[in-house]
Amino acid sequence: MAKYPTTTVLLKNGIKLLIRNPKHEDAQLLVDYIQQVSKESNNLSFGLGESPFTKEQEEKYIESMKNDPHRIMAVGIVDGEIIAVGDISGPSLPRLRHSGDLGLSVKKLWWNVGVGTAILQYLIDWAKSVEKEKINLQVKEDNAYAIKLYEKMGFKEEGRISRGMYINEKFYALIWMGLQL
Ligand SMILES: CC(C)(COP(=O)(O)OP(=O)(O)OC[C@H]1O[C@@H](n2cnc3c(N)ncnc32)[C@H](O)[C@@H]1OP(=O)(O)O)[C@@H](O)C(=O)NCCC(=O)NCCS
C-alpha cells in the first residue's frame, strides 16, 4: 500500500479527526467497523453479515497492500475508534495505472460533520502526489448525500449501469462518476 502522511482535520462539530494509513494492529477494528457500517447503510456493496473478512483476512489484506503502490487506504480515527474508511485501488498495468477506483464509508453517528469530505480530500491529495490522473467510483442511484459529496469534490457523472445492485428483491442502477486530476 502506498503510504501518505498522517494528518488531522478539525470537523464541523469541533472534534479533531486523525487520518492515517491502517496498521497491522487495526485488523480487528476494521472487522468491527465493517460490521457496524453494514448495519447502518443500505448503500454499500455488502449488507449485514455479507462481508467475508475475518481478522486474519484483514491482516493479510493490510500486509498485501504494503507492496502495492497503486493502492491506498485511509482510516479516520477519533479517540482510538475507526469512524471512517476510504480507499483507492488501481491496476498496475501501464495502460490502466493512471486511474484508481474509490470506496468510502463513515459511521452513521458521524455523518454530515465533514468526515467524508476530509477522507476524500486525503485520498485525492495522495492520488495527485503520485501523479494519478483519474479517480473513478460507483454510487447507488438513490444515494443522494454521497452524490452531493462527490459533486462537491468535482466528480462528474460518466454513465449508468442498470441493475447494478440487487437489494431486497429490488434492482438499483449504479452511477459511474469520475474525477480528472
Ligand atoms: C456518503 C457518506 C460517505 C458521506 O459522508 P459524510 O461524512 O456524511 O460527508 P460530509 O459530512 O463530508 O458531507 C459531504 C456533503 O454531503 C452532503 N450531505 C451529507 N450529509 C448530508 C445531510 N444529512 N443532509 C444534507 N446534505 C448532506 C453535503 O453536501 C455535504 O457537504 P457540505 O456539508 O459541505 O455541504 C456517508 O453518509 C456514508 O458513509 N454513507 C454510507 C455509506 C455510503 O453511502 N458510502 C458511499 C458509497 S458510494
The ligand as an SDF file (V2000), in Angstrom:
LIG
                    3D

 48 50  0  0  0  0  0  0  0  0999 V2000
  -21.9610    9.2680    1.9300 C   0  0  0  0  0  0  0  0  0  0  0  0
  -21.0650    9.4870    3.1330 C   0  0  0  0  0  0  0  0  0  0  0  0
  -19.6910    8.8580    2.8660 C   0  0  0  0  0  0  0  0  0  0  0  0
  -20.9030   10.9910    3.3560 C   0  0  0  0  0  0  0  0  0  0  0  0
  -20.0300   11.1850    4.4410 O   0  0  0  0  0  0  0  0  0  0  0  0
  -20.1960   12.3930    5.4460 P   0  0  0  0  0  0  0  0  0  0  0  0
  -19.0950   12.3370    6.4250 O   0  0  0  0  0  0  0  0  0  0  0  0
  -21.5780   12.3880    5.9970 O   0  0  0  0  0  0  0  0  0  0  0  0
  -19.9990   13.6130    4.4480 O   0  0  0  0  0  0  0  0  0  0  0  0
  -19.7270   15.1500    4.8170 P   0  0  0  0  0  0  0  0  0  0  0  0
  -20.1730   15.4600    6.2020 O   0  0  0  0  0  0  0  0  0  0  0  0
  -18.3210   15.4490    4.4790 O   0  0  0  0  0  0  0  0  0  0  0  0
  -20.7210   15.8670    3.8170 O   0  0  0  0  0  0  0  0  0  0  0  0
  -20.4210   15.9500    2.4780 C   0  0  0  0  0  0  0  0  0  0  0  0
  -21.5360   16.6390    1.7140 C   0  0  0  0  0  0  0  0  0  0  0  0
  -22.6140   15.7440    1.5530 O   0  0  0  0  0  0  0  0  0  0  0  0
  -23.8460   16.4570    1.7240 C   0  0  0  0  0  0  0  0  0  0  0  0
  -24.5090   15.8790    2.8910 N   0  0  0  0  0  0  0  0  0  0  0  0
  -24.0290   14.8820    3.6590 C   0  0  0  0  0  0  0  0  0  0  0  0
  -24.9230   14.5660    4.6260 N   0  0  0  0  0  0  0  0  0  0  0  0
  -25.9770   15.3860    4.4340 C   0  0  0  0  0  0  0  0  0  0  0  0
  -27.2230   15.5480    5.1090 C   0  0  0  0  0  0  0  0  0  0  0  0
  -27.5710   14.7910    6.1680 N   0  0  0  0  0  0  0  0  0  0  0  0
  -28.0720   16.4740    4.6330 N   0  0  0  0  0  0  0  0  0  0  0  0
  -27.7290   17.2380    3.5690 C   0  0  0  0  0  0  0  0  0  0  0  0
  -26.5540   17.1200    2.9020 N   0  0  0  0  0  0  0  0  0  0  0  0
  -25.7050   16.2150    3.3300 C   0  0  0  0  0  0  0  0  0  0  0  0
  -23.4740   17.9110    1.8640 C   0  0  0  0  0  0  0  0  0  0  0  0
  -23.4410   18.4560    0.5680 O   0  0  0  0  0  0  0  0  0  0  0  0
  -22.0880   17.8400    2.4020 C   0  0  0  0  0  0  0  0  0  0  0  0
  -21.2520   18.8990    2.0520 O   0  0  0  0  0  0  0  0  0  0  0  0
  -21.3490   20.3130    2.8260 P   0  0  0  0  0  0  0  0  0  0  0  0
  -21.5390   19.9830    4.2600 O   0  0  0  0  0  0  0  0  0  0  0  0
  -20.0300   20.9590    2.5470 O   0  0  0  0  0  0  0  0  0  0  0  0
  -22.4940   20.9740    2.2280 O   0  0  0  0  0  0  0  0  0  0  0  0
  -21.7000    8.8650    4.4160 C   0  0  0  0  0  0  0  0  0  0  0  0
  -23.0010    9.3470    4.5340 O   0  0  0  0  0  0  0  0  0  0  0  0
  -21.7350    7.3520    4.4210 C   0  0  0  0  0  0  0  0  0  0  0  0
  -20.7860    6.6860    4.8330 O   0  0  0  0  0  0  0  0  0  0  0  0
  -22.8510    6.7460    3.9720 N   0  0  0  0  0  0  0  0  0  0  0  0
  -22.9870    5.2990    3.9760 C   0  0  0  0  0  0  0  0  0  0  0  0
  -22.0170    4.5950    3.0540 C   0  0  0  0  0  0  0  0  0  0  0  0
  -22.0090    5.2040    1.6590 C   0  0  0  0  0  0  0  0  0  0  0  0
  -23.0370    5.5590    1.1300 O   0  0  0  0  0  0  0  0  0  0  0  0
  -20.8160    5.3020    1.0980 N   0  0  0  0  0  0  0  0  0  0  0  0
  -20.6370    5.8030   -0.2510 C   0  0  0  0  0  0  0  0  0  0  0  0
  -20.7560    4.6740   -1.2020 C   0  0  0  0  0  0  0  0  0  0  0  0
  -20.5240    5.2280   -2.8780 S   0  0  0  0  0  0  0  0  0  0  0  0
  1  2  1  0
  2  3  1  0
  2  4  1  0
  2 36  1  0
  4  5  1  0
  5  6  1  0
  6  7  2  0
  6  8  1  0
  6  9  1  0
  9 10  1  0
 10 11  2  0
 10 12  1  0
 10 13  1  0
 13 14  1  0
 14 15  1  0
 15 16  1  0
 15 30  1  0
 16 17  1  0
 17 18  1  0
 17 28  1  0
 18 19  1  0
 18 27  1  0
 19 20  2  0
 20 21  1  0
 21 22  1  0
 21 27  2  0
 22 23  1  0
 22 24  2  0
 24 25  1  0
 25 26  2  0
 26 27  1  0
 28 29  1  0
 28 30  1  0
 30 31  1  0
 31 32  1  0
 32 33  2  0
 32 34  1  0
 32 35  1  0
 36 37  1  0
 36 38  1  0
 38 39  2  0
 38 40  1  0
 40 41  1  0
 41 42  1  0
 42 43  1  0
 43 44  2  0
 43 45  1  0
 45 46  1  0
 46 47  1  0
 47 48  1  0
M  END
$$$$
